[in-house]
């Protein structure tokens, strides 16, 4: 009997061992997991010695390449044959670049990568046949909605929500012809729909132009929708819910949003500079730091760009047979007499030349040869959408308008209050 149980136990152990061996044989040795090759700018950086740096004062493409052992003929080829792709004369101080060197002892630069901005870059491949080309990082676009009720300023209402400041600028430019952003009121409201860009899903790379917006100013609601009304010229403009162009022929101010209207057109103003005597002030003053760009408020031809008496350095533009504008007290002019400028072009910079108590631009506005108050003028509007595109436009904006209407306002953060303590008696 004992022999029988002993044989049975031995048999079970044998089978168990066989199963264990079979299991080991079936699993076998672990195979190495192949790691994915991660590329940057289209290159496997493990194959090179990598140098990250930034263009400094005095740097030139030629000197950077010579320092990194690139032959002069290759430098000449890039400089002469690839000007349209990479103009070596226009590399800018502060721009980052990457040099990929060979891993051998020579450490010769084989690739130069110039980062034009966070997304776009230019590759100069110095291996074998020299070449240059432009490329982009992979970008993810995320739609975002934002809204707010203004307590003090538009920028504060937007920045309080952690939104890119460029959204403030974009919004102010959309409504630059219809709303005076220097005179917003408490309780004005806004809503916007736009997209944010992200590199590698996580690195923020800025905001796209606003797709749709709503602004309520002094109780008046104004919608704005981005639409390409001229596909041949690829011109995009903003129109309201009835297909009217929000752009007028004149901007409301000669500097971009963010500065202060310090003095209005006033024929009975008393001026400190002249001992508080009544001196008609036929301009509109916008206070801004010295060096702030001054922009043309409409298309036109420069008729004067000079310095004269109390006006200091100034520019005058004739827009048509009816309207002209003038911009006084510049630090420096950027345009010359006879030049044609477009609306929004920089024509000079804020200064303190002439009779002035502080840095500002005095904006003067002529209608039929007579100076008038531009803030009281009903300025002519730009052309509306063509009749042939009207139905297409209305269908396009319908879901965007519904989306805007459904966005709830983000209320301003409540002011901190003192803690109230109730004592039980």
C-alpha positions in Angstrom: 0.0 0.0 0.0 2.8 2.4 0.9 4.5 1.5 -2.3 1.3 2.5 -4.2 1.0 5.9 -2.5 4.7 6.5 -3.0 4.5 5.8 -6.7 1.4 8.0 -7.0 3.2 10.9 -5.3 6.2 10.5 -7.5 4.0 10.5 -10.6 2.2 13.7 -9.4 5.5 15.4 -8.8 6.8 14.4 -12.2 3.7 15.7 -13.9 3.8 18.9 -11.9 7.5 19.4 -12.8 6.7 18.7 -16.4 3.9 21.3 -16.4 6.2 23.8 -14.7 8.9 23.2 -17.4 6.3 23.4 -20.1 5.1 26.7 -18.6 8.7 28.0 -18.6 9.3 26.9 -22.1 6.0 28.5 -23.3 6.9 31.8 -21.7 10.5 31.7 -22.8 12.9 34.6 -22.3 11.5 38.1 -22.2 11.9 39.9 -25.5 13.2 43.5 -25.4 10.5 46.1 -25.9 11.4 48.4 -28.8 11.3 52.0 -27.6 9.7 54.5 -30.0 12.0 57.0 -31.6 11.1 60.5 -30.5 11.8 63.1 -33.1 12.2 66.9 -32.7 12.0 69.1 -35.7 11.9 65.9 -37.7 15.3 64.6 -36.4 16.3 61.9 -33.9 18.4 64.0 -31.6 20.1 60.9 -30.2 22.1 60.8 -33.5 23.7 64.2 -32.9 25.5 66.3 -30.4 22.8 69.0 -29.7 23.5 72.7 -28.9 20.6 75.0 -27.9 21.3 78.7 -28.0 19.8 82.1 -28.8 20.9 84.7 -31.3 22.8 87.4 -29.5 23.9 91.0 -30.4 26.6 90.8 -33.1 25.8 87.2 -34.2 25.4 86.5 -37.9 24.6 83.2 -39.6 28.0 83.1 -41.3 29.9 83.6 -38.0 27.8 81.0 -36.2 28.5 78.4 -38.9 32.2 79.2 -39.2 32.5 78.7 -35.4 30.9 75.3 -35.8 33.3 74.2 -38.6 31.0 74.6 -41.6 32.8 75.2 -44.9 32.5 78.7 -46.4 31.1 77.3 -49.8 28.1 75.8 -47.9 27.5 79.1 -46.1 27.6 81.0 -49.4 25.2 78.5 -51.0 22.6 79.0 -48.2 23.1 82.8 -48.3 22.7 83.1 -52.1 20.4 80.3 -53.2 17.8 80.1 -50.4 17.0 83.8 -49.7 13.2 83.2 -50.2 13.3 80.4 -47.6 15.9 81.7 -45.1 17.3 85.2 -45.5 20.4 85.0 -43.4 20.5 88.9 -43.0 17.2 88.8 -41.1 18.0 86.5 -38.1 16.8 88.4 -35.1 18.4 88.9 -31.7 16.6 86.8 -29.0 15.4 84.1 -31.4 16.3 80.5 -30.3 18.1 78.1 -32.5 19.4 74.5 -32.4 22.6 73.2 -33.9 22.9 69.5 -34.5 26.6 68.4 -34.6 28.2 65.2 -35.7 28.9 62.8 -32.8 32.4 62.1 -34.0 35.5 64.0 -32.8 35.1 66.6 -35.6 31.8 67.9 -34.1 30.9 69.6 -37.4 27.5 71.4 -37.6 25.2 69.3 -39.8 21.9 70.9 -39.2 20.9 74.5 -38.2 17.3 75.0 -36.9 16.1 78.6 -36.6 12.9 79.0 -34.5 10.9 81.8 -36.2 8.2 81.5 -33.4 6.8 78.9 -31.1 5.3 77.0 -34.0 7.2 77.8 -37.2 10.8 76.9 -37.8 13.4 76.9 -40.6 15.8 74.0 -41.1 19.1 74.5 -42.8 20.5 71.0 -43.7 24.2 71.2 -44.3 24.8 67.5 -45.0 25.7 66.5 -48.5 23.6 68.7 -50.9 22.9 71.8 -48.9 19.2 72.8 -48.6 16.8 74.8 -46.5 13.1 74.4 -45.8 10.3 75.7 -43.5 8.2 73.5 -41.3 5.8 73.6 -38.3 5.5 71.8 -35.0 2.4 69.7 -34.6 -0.3 72.0 -33.1 -3.5 71.1 -31.3 -6.4 73.6 -31.5 -8.8 73.8 -28.5 -12.0 75.8 -28.7 -12.6 78.1 -25.8 -15.5 80.3 -24.7 -15.1 83.4 -22.5 -17.4 86.0 -21.1 -17.4 88.8 -18.5 -19.1 91.8 -17.0 -16.8 94.9 -16.9 -16.2 96.5 -13.5 -13.2 98.6 -14.3 -11.7 97.7 -17.6 -11.9 95.2 -20.4 -8.3 93.9 -19.8 -9.0 93.4 -16.1 -12.2 91.5 -16.9 -10.3 89.2 -19.2 -7.0 88.8 -17.3 -8.9 87.9 -14.1 -10.0 84.7 -15.9 -6.5 83.7 -16.9 -7.1 84.5 -20.6 -4.4 85.5 -23.0 -4.1 89.3 -23.1 -4.1 89.1 -26.9 -7.7 88.2 -26.7 -8.3 91.7 -25.2 -6.4 93.3 -28.1 -8.3 91.2 -30.7 -11.6 92.1 -29.2 -10.8 95.8 -29.1 -9.7 95.7 -32.7 -12.9 94.0 -33.9 -15.0 96.7 -32.3 -12.5 99.6 -32.9 -14.9 101.3 -35.4 -18.1 100.9 -33.3 -17.0 101.2 -29.6 -14.8 103.7 -28.0 -12.8 101.5 -25.7 -11.4 104.5 -23.8 -14.9 105.1 -22.5 -16.3 101.7 -21.5 -18.9 101.7 -18.7 -19.3 99.6 -15.7 -21.8 96.8 -16.6 -20.8 96.5 -20.2 -20.7 92.8 -21.2 -18.8 90.6 -23.6 -18.7 87.0 -24.9 -16.1 85.5 -27.2 -15.5 82.2 -29.0 -11.9 81.5 -30.1 -9.3 78.7 -30.3 -6.1 78.2 -28.3 -3.0 76.6 -29.8 -1.0 73.9 -27.9 2.2 72.3 -29.0 2.6 68.6 -28.0 -0.9 68.9 -26.3 0.5 70.8 -23.3 2.6 73.8 -24.3 0.5 76.9 -24.8 1.3 78.7 -28.1 -1.2 81.6 -28.2 -4.7 82.3 -29.3 -6.2 82.3 -32.7 -8.2 85.2 -34.1 -11.7 85.5 -32.5 -14.4 83.5 -34.5 -17.4 85.1 -32.9 -18.1 87.8 -30.3 -20.8 89.7 -28.6 -20.4 93.1 -26.9 -23.1 95.0 -25.0 -22.0 98.7 -24.6 -24.4 101.2 -22.9 -27.1 98.6 -23.3 -26.6 98.3 -27.1 -25.8 94.7 -28.2 -23.4 94.2 -31.1 -22.6 90.8 -32.6 -19.4 90.1 -34.6 -18.6 87.1 -36.8 -15.4 86.5 -38.7 -16.2 85.7 -42.4 -14.1 85.6 -45.6 -16.1 87.9 -47.9 -13.5 88.0 -50.6 -12.0 84.5 -51.3 -9.8 85.8 -54.2 -8.0 88.3 -51.9 -8.4 86.0 -48.9 -9.7 89.0 -46.9 -11.5 88.2 -43.6 -13.6 90.8 -41.9 -16.2 91.0 -39.1 -19.9 91.5 -39.7 -22.9 91.7 -37.5 -26.0 89.4 -37.4 -27.5 91.4 -40.3 -24.4 91.1 -42.5 -23.3 94.7 -41.9 -19.6 95.3 -41.9 -18.3 96.4 -38.4 -15.5 98.2 -40.0 -15.9 101.9 -40.9 -13.6 104.0 -43.0 -12.0 105.5 -39.9 -10.7 104.0 -36.7 -11.9 105.6 -33.5 -8.4 106.4 -32.2 -4.8 106.8 -33.6 -3.3 104.4 -31.1 -4.3 100.9 -30.2 -6.4 100.0 -27.2 -4.7 100.4 -23.8 -4.0 104.1 -23.4 -5.9 107.1 -22.1 -8.1 109.7 -23.7 -6.6 112.7 -21.8 -8.4 115.7 -23.5 -11.3 116.0 -25.9 -12.1 118.5 -28.7 -13.1 121.7 -26.8 -13.3 125.2 -28.2 -13.4 126.8 -24.7 -10.7 124.8 -23.0 -8.3 126.6 -20.6 -4.7 125.3 -21.1 -2.1 125.3 -18.3 0.7 125.7 -20.8 -0.7 129.1 -21.8 -1.5 130.3 -18.3 -5.0 128.8 -18.2 -6.2 131.2 -20.9 -9.0 130.1 -23.1 -7.5 128.5 -26.2 -9.7 126.5 -28.5 -8.5 122.9 -28.5 -9.4 121.4 -31.9 -7.8 118.1 -31.3 -8.4 114.9 -29.3 -5.4 114.0 -27.0 -4.5 110.4 -26.3 -1.9 110.1 -23.5 0.6 107.3 -24.0 4.3 106.5 -23.1 7.0 107.9 -25.4 7.6 105.5 -28.3 4.1 104.2 -28.5 3.2 103.5 -32.2 0.8 106.0 -33.8 -1.4 104.5 -36.6 -3.2 105.9 -39.5 -7.0 105.9 -38.8 -7.8 105.4 -42.5 -6.3 104.8 -45.9 -4.8 107.9 -47.6 -1.8 109.9 -48.9 0.6 111.7 -46.6 0.5 115.4 -47.5 2.8 116.6 -44.7 5.5 115.0 -42.6 7.5 117.8 -40.9 8.2 119.8 -37.8 6.5 123.2 -37.3 6.1 125.4 -34.2 3.9 124.2 -31.4 2.8 121.2 -33.4 6.2 119.6 -33.1 6.8 116.7 -35.4 3.6 115.7 -37.1 2.1 113.9 -40.1 -1.0 114.9 -42.0 -3.0 112.5 -44.3 -5.5 113.3 -47.0 -8.0 110.4 -47.1 -10.4 111.7 -49.9 -12.0 114.9 -51.0 -13.9 115.2 -47.7 -11.6 114.0 -44.9 -8.1 114.6 -43.6 -6.4 113.8 -40.3 -3.3 115.1 -38.5 -1.1 113.6 -35.7 1.0 116.0 -33.6 3.9 115.9 -31.1 5.6 112.8 -32.5 9.0 111.8 -31.3 9.7 110.6 -34.9 7.8 110.2 -38.1 7.9 106.9 -40.0 6.4 108.1 -43.3 7.3 110.8 -45.9 5.2 113.2 -47.9 3.6 111.5 -50.9 3.5 108.0 -49.4 0.2 106.1 -49.5 -0.7 104.5 -46.1 -3.3 101.9 -45.2 -5.5 102.0 -42.2 -3.6 100.7 -39.1 -0.1 101.3 -40.6 2.4 102.8 -38.1 3.1 106.4 -39.2 5.2 107.5 -36.2 5.7 107.3 -32.5 4.4 109.2 -29.5 6.7 112.0 -28.2 6.8 115.4 -26.6 7.9 117.7 -29.5 6.3 121.1 -29.8 4.1 122.7 -27.1 3.1 119.8 -24.8 3.1 119.2 -21.1 3.5 115.4 -21.4 3.8 112.5 -23.9 0.7 112.2 -26.1 -0.6 112.3 -29.6 -3.0 115.2 -30.5 -5.3 113.8 -33.2 -7.0 116.4 -35.5 -9.8 115.6 -37.9 -10.9 117.7 -40.9 -14.2 117.4 -42.7 -14.6 119.5 -45.8 -11.7 121.7 -44.7 -13.0 122.4 -41.2 -11.7 120.8 -38.0 -14.4 118.8 -36.2 -14.7 116.5 -33.2 -14.1 112.9 -34.6 -15.9 111.4 -31.6 -19.1 113.2 -32.5 -18.9 112.4 -36.2 -21.0 109.6 -37.7 -18.3 108.0 -39.7 -19.1 106.2 -43.0 -19.3 102.4 -42.8 -17.4 100.0 -45.0 -19.3 97.9 -47.6 -21.6 95.2 -46.3 -21.5 91.6 -47.5 -22.3 91.1 -51.2 -25.9 90.1 -51.9 -24.6 86.9 -53.5 -23.0 85.8 -50.2 -25.7 87.0 -47.8 -27.6 83.7 -47.5 -24.4 81.7 -47.1 -23.2 84.1 -44.4 -26.5 83.9 -42.4 -26.4 80.1 -42.5 -22.8 80.1 -41.4 -23.4 82.4 -38.4 -26.6 80.8 -37.2 -25.0 78.1 -35.0 -22.3 80.5 -33.8 -25.0 83.0 -32.7 -26.8 80.3 -30.8 -23.6 79.3 -29.1 -22.9 82.9 -28.1 -26.4 83.3 -26.7 -26.0 80.2 -24.6 -22.8 81.4 -22.9 -23.4 82.5 -19.4 -21.5 85.5 -18.1 -18.6 85.1 -15.7 -19.3 87.4 -12.8 -16.6 89.5 -11.3 -15.0 88.1 -8.1 -16.7 89.5 -5.0 -14.8 92.0 -3.0 -13.3 90.6 0.3 -15.4 91.4 3.3 -14.6 91.4 7.0 -15.5 88.2 8.9 -18.7 88.7 11.0 -18.6 87.0 14.4 -21.9 86.3 16.2 -21.7 86.0 19.9 -24.3 83.8 21.6 -25.6 85.3 24.8 
